[in-house]
Amino acid sequence: MTDLSTEDQKLVTLARATRARTGAAEGAAVRDADGRTYAAATVDLPSLQVSALGVCVAMAVASGSRGLEAAVVLTEASEPAGADVDAVRDLGGAGLPVHVGDPRGTIGATLTT
């Protein structure tokens, strides 16, 4: 895998720490167009299930973000759900990098929205 920028590596660190702290299935982080970051873990309640990346996008939207620059998701799955990538594209537009890594934070692939 190619080296990530310093800013994208910060997203990996945030996603990894959030996942580890909560023991969730996934951790994710996004950076918005203003440079603000949002990190989240999977929500898995009996009445509410939201992926970590979905929570990050929702947090950014609820905070008034008008776009995204990058996203990271750390998961045991081979790739994030299509709906999650779609949500990132909805807010960030086409061509946005979504770095996908394992729970330890090793990035194995970068998808483009």
LOTOR-532060 format. One record per residue: x, y, z of N, C-alpha, C, CB in turn; residue number from 1; residue in three letters. Coordinates in nm, 2 decimals. Each point is the difference from the previous one (the first is absolute). Glycine has a CB too. Layout:
    n_x    n_y    n_z   ca_x   ca_y   ca_z    c_x    c_y    c_z   cb_x   cb_y   cb_z seq type
      X      Y      Z      X      Y      Z      X      Y      Z      X      Y      Z NUM  ALA
...
//
This chain:
    n_x    n_y    n_z   ca_x   ca_y   ca_z    c_x    c_y    c_z   cb_x   cb_y   cb_z seq type
   0.09  -0.12   0.00  -0.09   0.12   0.00   0.09   0.12   0.00  -0.19  -0.12   0.12   1  MET
   0.15   0.22  -0.19   0.07   0.13  -0.01  -0.01   0.07   0.14  -0.03   0.02  -0.25   2  THR
   0.13   0.07   0.27   0.00   0.07   0.13  -0.12   0.10  -0.01   0.25  -0.02   0.02   3  ASP
  -0.31   0.04   0.10  -0.10   0.10   0.02   0.06   0.13   0.03  -0.17  -0.17   0.07   4  LEU
   0.10   0.28  -0.10   0.04   0.13   0.05  -0.01   0.01   0.15  -0.08   0.11  -0.22   5  SER
   0.15  -0.02   0.28  -0.01   0.02   0.14  -0.14   0.02   0.05   0.23   0.10  -0.01   6  THR
  -0.31  -0.02  -0.07  -0.14   0.03   0.04  -0.08  -0.13  -0.01   0.02   0.23  -0.08   7  GLU
   0.00  -0.31  -0.02  -0.07  -0.13  -0.01   0.04  -0.10   0.11  -0.03   0.04  -0.25   8  ASP
   0.16  -0.04   0.28   0.05  -0.08   0.11  -0.07   0.03   0.13   0.22  -0.03  -0.12   9  GLN
  -0.25   0.16   0.15  -0.07   0.04   0.12  -0.14  -0.06   0.00   0.13   0.22   0.00  10  LYS
  -0.19  -0.23  -0.12  -0.14  -0.06   0.00   0.01  -0.15   0.04  -0.07   0.16  -0.18  11  LEU
   0.18  -0.23   0.14   0.02  -0.14   0.03   0.01  -0.01   0.16   0.12  -0.05  -0.23  12  VAL
  -0.04   0.14   0.28   0.02   0.00   0.15  -0.13   0.02   0.07   0.24   0.09  -0.03  13  THR
  -0.32   0.01  -0.01  -0.13   0.03   0.06  -0.09  -0.12  -0.01   0.03   0.24  -0.05  14  LEU
  -0.04  -0.30  -0.07  -0.09  -0.12  -0.02   0.05  -0.12   0.09  -0.05   0.08  -0.24  15  ALA
   0.17  -0.10   0.24   0.06  -0.11   0.08  -0.03   0.02   0.15   0.18  -0.04  -0.17  16  ARG
  -0.16   0.16   0.22  -0.02   0.03   0.14  -0.15  -0.01   0.04   0.20   0.14   0.00  17  ALA
  -0.28  -0.09  -0.09  -0.15  -0.01   0.03  -0.05  -0.14   0.00  -0.02   0.22  -0.11  18  THR
   0.07  -0.30   0.01  -0.04  -0.15   0.00   0.05  -0.07   0.12   0.00   0.01  -0.25  19  ARG
   0.12   0.01   0.29   0.06  -0.07   0.11  -0.07   0.04   0.13   0.22   0.00  -0.12  20  ALA
  -0.25   0.13   0.14  -0.06   0.05   0.12  -0.14  -0.06   0.02   0.12   0.21  -0.02  21  ARG
  -0.19  -0.23  -0.09  -0.14  -0.05   0.01  -0.01  -0.15  -0.02  -0.08   0.22  -0.08  22  THR
   0.18  -0.28   0.02  -0.01  -0.15  -0.03  -0.09  -0.03  -0.11   0.05  -0.04   0.23  23  GLY
  -0.08   0.14  -0.31  -0.10  -0.01  -0.11   0.06  -0.08  -0.12  -0.10   0.22   0.07  24  ALA
   0.01  -0.26  -0.16   0.04  -0.08  -0.12   0.08   0.09  -0.09  -0.20  -0.14   0.02  25  ALA
   0.17   0.27  -0.03   0.07   0.09  -0.09   0.04   0.13   0.07  -0.12  -0.11  -0.20  26  GLU
   0.22   0.17   0.15   0.03   0.14   0.03   0.02   0.08  -0.12   0.11  -0.07   0.22  27  GLY
  -0.15   0.19  -0.22   0.01   0.09  -0.12   0.03   0.14   0.04  -0.15  -0.15  -0.13  28  ALA
   0.21   0.23   0.03   0.02   0.14   0.02  -0.01   0.07  -0.14   0.15  -0.05   0.21  29  ALA
  -0.20   0.17  -0.21   0.00   0.08  -0.12   0.06   0.14   0.03  -0.20  -0.13  -0.08  30  VAL
   0.25   0.19  -0.02   0.04   0.14   0.01  -0.09   0.08  -0.09   0.24  -0.06   0.06  31  ARG
  -0.30   0.17  -0.01  -0.08   0.08  -0.09   0.07   0.11  -0.07  -0.19  -0.05   0.16  32  ASP
   0.12   0.12  -0.24   0.07   0.10  -0.09   0.06   0.12   0.08  -0.17  -0.07  -0.18  33  ALA
   0.13   0.08   0.30   0.06   0.11   0.09   0.11  -0.06   0.08  -0.22   0.12   0.00  34  ASP
   0.26  -0.24  -0.01   0.10  -0.07   0.08  -0.04  -0.06   0.13   0.15   0.17  -0.11  35  GLY
  -0.28  -0.16   0.14  -0.05  -0.06   0.12   0.00  -0.15  -0.01  -0.14   0.21   0.05  36  ARG
   0.16  -0.28   0.05   0.00  -0.15   0.00  -0.12  -0.05   0.09   0.25  -0.01  -0.05  37  THR
  -0.30  -0.11   0.00  -0.11  -0.07   0.07   0.04  -0.14   0.01  -0.18   0.17  -0.07  38  TYR
   0.18  -0.23   0.19   0.03  -0.14   0.01  -0.12  -0.07   0.07   0.25   0.05   0.01  39  ALA
  -0.27  -0.18  -0.05  -0.11  -0.07   0.06   0.02  -0.15  -0.01  -0.15   0.19  -0.06  40  ALA
   0.07  -0.26   0.14   0.00  -0.15   0.00  -0.14  -0.04  -0.04   0.18  -0.01   0.18  41  ALA
  -0.18  -0.12  -0.22  -0.13  -0.06  -0.04  -0.10   0.01   0.12   0.12  -0.16  -0.16  42  THR
  -0.24   0.19   0.13  -0.11   0.00   0.09  -0.08  -0.12  -0.02  -0.01   0.25   0.01  43  VAL
   0.00  -0.34   0.09  -0.08  -0.13  -0.02  -0.09  -0.02   0.12   0.19  -0.09  -0.14  44  ASP
  -0.30   0.16   0.14  -0.10  -0.01   0.10  -0.12  -0.09  -0.05   0.07   0.23   0.10  45  LEU
  -0.15  -0.28  -0.01  -0.11  -0.08  -0.05  -0.09   0.08  -0.10   0.00  -0.13   0.21  46  PRO
  -0.02   0.26  -0.18  -0.09   0.08  -0.08   0.08   0.10  -0.10  -0.16  -0.02   0.18  47  SER
   0.29   0.02  -0.18   0.07   0.09  -0.09   0.14  -0.06  -0.04  -0.12   0.19   0.11  48  LEU
   0.14  -0.21  -0.24   0.13  -0.05  -0.05   0.05   0.10  -0.11  -0.07  -0.24   0.05  49  GLN
   0.19   0.30  -0.02   0.06   0.09  -0.09   0.15  -0.03  -0.01  -0.17   0.18   0.05  50  VAL
   0.22  -0.19  -0.17   0.14  -0.02  -0.02   0.08   0.11   0.05  -0.04  -0.14  -0.20  51  SER
   0.17   0.12   0.23   0.09   0.10   0.05   0.01   0.12  -0.10   0.13  -0.17   0.13  52  ALA
  -0.12   0.13  -0.26   0.02   0.10  -0.10  -0.14   0.08  -0.02   0.17  -0.14  -0.12  53  LEU
  -0.28   0.07   0.14  -0.13   0.07   0.00  -0.01   0.10   0.11  -0.10  -0.20  -0.11  54  GLY
   0.15   0.16   0.23  -0.01   0.10   0.11   0.09   0.12  -0.03  -0.04  -0.19   0.16  55  VAL
   0.16   0.17  -0.21   0.08   0.11  -0.03  -0.06   0.10  -0.10   0.20  -0.15   0.04  56  CYS
  -0.26   0.09  -0.15  -0.06   0.09  -0.09  -0.12   0.08   0.06   0.06  -0.16  -0.19  57  VAL
  -0.14   0.09   0.27  -0.11   0.06   0.07   0.05   0.11   0.09  -0.13  -0.21  -0.01  58  ALA
   0.24   0.19   0.09   0.05   0.10   0.09   0.05   0.12  -0.08   0.07  -0.18   0.16  59  MET
  -0.01   0.16  -0.28   0.05   0.11  -0.08  -0.12   0.08  -0.05   0.20  -0.13  -0.07  60  ALA
  -0.30   0.07   0.02  -0.12   0.07  -0.05  -0.07   0.07   0.11  -0.03  -0.18  -0.17  61  VAL
   0.02   0.12   0.29  -0.07   0.07   0.11   0.08   0.12   0.05  -0.10  -0.22   0.06  62  ALA
   0.23   0.22  -0.09   0.09   0.11   0.05   0.01   0.11  -0.11   0.13  -0.16   0.14  63  SER
  -0.20   0.14  -0.25   0.00   0.10  -0.10   0.10  -0.01  -0.11  -0.09   0.14   0.17  64  GLY
   0.16  -0.25  -0.17   0.10  -0.02  -0.11  -0.06   0.01  -0.13   0.14  -0.14   0.15  65  SER
  -0.06   0.19  -0.25  -0.05   0.02  -0.13   0.07  -0.09  -0.10  -0.06   0.23   0.05  66  ARG
   0.16  -0.31   0.00   0.07  -0.09  -0.08   0.10  -0.08   0.08  -0.03   0.15  -0.19  67  GLY
   0.09  -0.25   0.13   0.10  -0.08   0.06   0.13   0.00  -0.08  -0.18  -0.15   0.10  68  LEU
   0.29   0.12  -0.04   0.13  -0.01  -0.07   0.05  -0.15   0.00   0.05   0.24   0.07  69  GLU
  -0.08  -0.31   0.03   0.05  -0.14   0.01  -0.07  -0.08   0.11   0.23   0.08  -0.08  70  ALA
  -0.23  -0.21   0.06  -0.06  -0.09   0.10   0.08  -0.12   0.02  -0.22   0.08  -0.07  71  ALA
   0.21  -0.13   0.19   0.07  -0.13   0.04  -0.10  -0.09   0.07   0.23   0.12   0.02  72  VAL
  -0.23  -0.24  -0.05  -0.08  -0.10   0.07   0.09  -0.12   0.03  -0.21   0.07  -0.11  73  VAL
   0.21  -0.11   0.24   0.08  -0.12   0.04  -0.10  -0.11   0.04   0.19   0.14   0.09  74  LEU
  -0.18  -0.25  -0.16  -0.10  -0.11   0.01   0.06  -0.13  -0.03  -0.18   0.16  -0.07  75  THR
   0.11  -0.27   0.11   0.05  -0.13  -0.03  -0.06  -0.04  -0.14   0.01  -0.06   0.25  76  GLU
  -0.11   0.13  -0.30  -0.06  -0.03  -0.13   0.10   0.04  -0.11  -0.23   0.04   0.09  77  ALA
   0.21  -0.09  -0.21   0.10   0.03  -0.11  -0.02   0.14  -0.05   0.00  -0.25  -0.06  78  SER
  -0.12   0.30   0.08  -0.02   0.14  -0.05  -0.13   0.05   0.07   0.11  -0.04  -0.22  79  GLU
  -0.12   0.17   0.23  -0.12   0.06   0.06  -0.13  -0.03  -0.08   0.14   0.18   0.11  80  PRO
  -0.25  -0.17  -0.05  -0.13  -0.02  -0.07  -0.01   0.11  -0.11  -0.11  -0.11   0.21  81  ALA
   0.04   0.07  -0.32  -0.02   0.10  -0.11  -0.07   0.12   0.05   0.00  -0.19  -0.16  82  GLY
  -0.10   0.17   0.25  -0.08   0.12   0.05   0.09   0.10   0.07  -0.20  -0.15   0.02  83  ALA
   0.30   0.09   0.05   0.09   0.09   0.07   0.09   0.09  -0.09   0.00  -0.17   0.19  84  ASP
   0.05   0.10  -0.30   0.08   0.07  -0.10  -0.09   0.10  -0.07   0.15  -0.20  -0.03  85  VAL
  -0.28   0.17   0.01  -0.09   0.09  -0.06  -0.03   0.12   0.08  -0.11  -0.19  -0.11  86  ASP
   0.10   0.17   0.25  -0.02   0.12   0.09   0.12   0.09   0.00  -0.14  -0.15   0.14  87  ALA
   0.26   0.09  -0.15   0.12   0.08  -0.01   0.00   0.08  -0.13   0.13  -0.16   0.14  88  VAL
  -0.17   0.10  -0.25  -0.01   0.07  -0.13  -0.10   0.11   0.01   0.07  -0.21  -0.12  89  ARG
  -0.19   0.18   0.18  -0.10   0.10   0.01   0.05   0.13   0.06  -0.17  -0.18   0.02  90  ASP
   0.25   0.17   0.09   0.05   0.12   0.06   0.13   0.05  -0.06  -0.11  -0.08   0.21  91  LEU
   0.20  -0.01  -0.25   0.13   0.04  -0.04   0.02   0.01  -0.15   0.08  -0.11   0.19  92  GLY
  -0.17   0.06  -0.27   0.01   0.00  -0.15   0.08  -0.11  -0.05  -0.02   0.24   0.01  93  GLY
   0.03  -0.24  -0.14   0.08  -0.11  -0.07   0.15   0.02   0.02  -0.19  -0.03  -0.17  94  ALA
   0.26  -0.08   0.17   0.15   0.01   0.00   0.06   0.00   0.14  -0.02   0.11  -0.21  95  GLY
  -0.07  -0.12   0.32   0.05   0.01   0.13   0.06  -0.13   0.04  -0.18   0.16   0.06  96  LEU
   0.30  -0.16   0.01   0.06  -0.13   0.04  -0.07  -0.05   0.13   0.22   0.07  -0.10  97  PRO
  -0.24  -0.20   0.10  -0.05  -0.08   0.11   0.10  -0.10   0.03  -0.25   0.04  -0.05  98  VAL
   0.34  -0.02   0.15   0.10  -0.10   0.04  -0.06  -0.11   0.08   0.18   0.18  -0.01  99  HIS
  -0.16  -0.30  -0.02  -0.05  -0.12   0.07   0.11  -0.08   0.06  -0.20  -0.01  -0.16 100  VAL
   0.19  -0.01   0.29   0.10  -0.08   0.07  -0.06  -0.10   0.09   0.15   0.19  -0.02 101  GLY
  -0.05  -0.27   0.08  -0.04  -0.10   0.10  -0.02   0.07   0.14   0.12  -0.19  -0.14 102  ASP
  -0.17   0.12   0.24  -0.02   0.06   0.13   0.13   0.05   0.06  -0.19  -0.15   0.03 103  PRO
   0.31   0.10  -0.07   0.12   0.05   0.06   0.05   0.14  -0.06   0.07  -0.24   0.04 104  ARG
  -0.14   0.28  -0.15   0.03   0.12  -0.07   0.09  -0.01  -0.12  -0.02   0.10   0.22 105  GLY
   0.04  -0.22  -0.27   0.08  -0.02  -0.12  -0.09   0.02  -0.12   0.15  -0.17   0.12 106  THR
  -0.12   0.27  -0.20  -0.08   0.03  -0.12   0.03  -0.10  -0.11  -0.02   0.25   0.07 107  ILE
  -0.08  -0.32  -0.12   0.03  -0.09  -0.11  -0.05   0.04  -0.13  -0.02  -0.17   0.17 108  GLY
  -0.07   0.27  -0.17  -0.06   0.04  -0.13  -0.05   0.15   0.01  -0.06  -0.24  -0.06 109  ALA
   0.05   0.30  -0.05  -0.06   0.14   0.00  -0.10   0.00  -0.11   0.21   0.11   0.09 110  THR
  -0.34  -0.10  -0.06  -0.10   0.01  -0.09  -0.02   0.15  -0.04  -0.12  -0.21   0.09 111  LEU
   0.06   0.23  -0.21  -0.03   0.14  -0.04  -0.15   0.01  -0.02   0.23   0.03  -0.11 112  THR
  -0.29   0.07   0.17  -0.14   0.02  -0.02  -0.04   0.04  -0.14  -0.02   0.06   0.25 113  THR
//
